[in-house]
Amino acid sequence: MRRWLCWLILAGSVLGQTGCFIQRHNSNPNIRVQELLVDSENLRQIQFEWQRFWLLDHPSTLTWDRVTGVVGP
């Protein structure tokens, strides 16, 4: 009995995440298109956020001149 209950809970949580029971987008085609456009724009923005997080959008601070570490001329 416990095994069946565990399988039932697992199946319910997996199927609940796939959108079978609760629809993610509206059934109206006009509203659904707007929702899909918002989702795709959010996914496009992830690339810029990732670059900002890793500081890849800043210019390089590395120089082409070799530095020996000697102080003075």
ABEGO torsion letter per residue (X at the ends): XAAAAAAAAAAAAAAAAAGAABBABBABAAAAAAAAAAAAAAAAAAAAAAAAAAGAABBBABBABBBAGBBEX
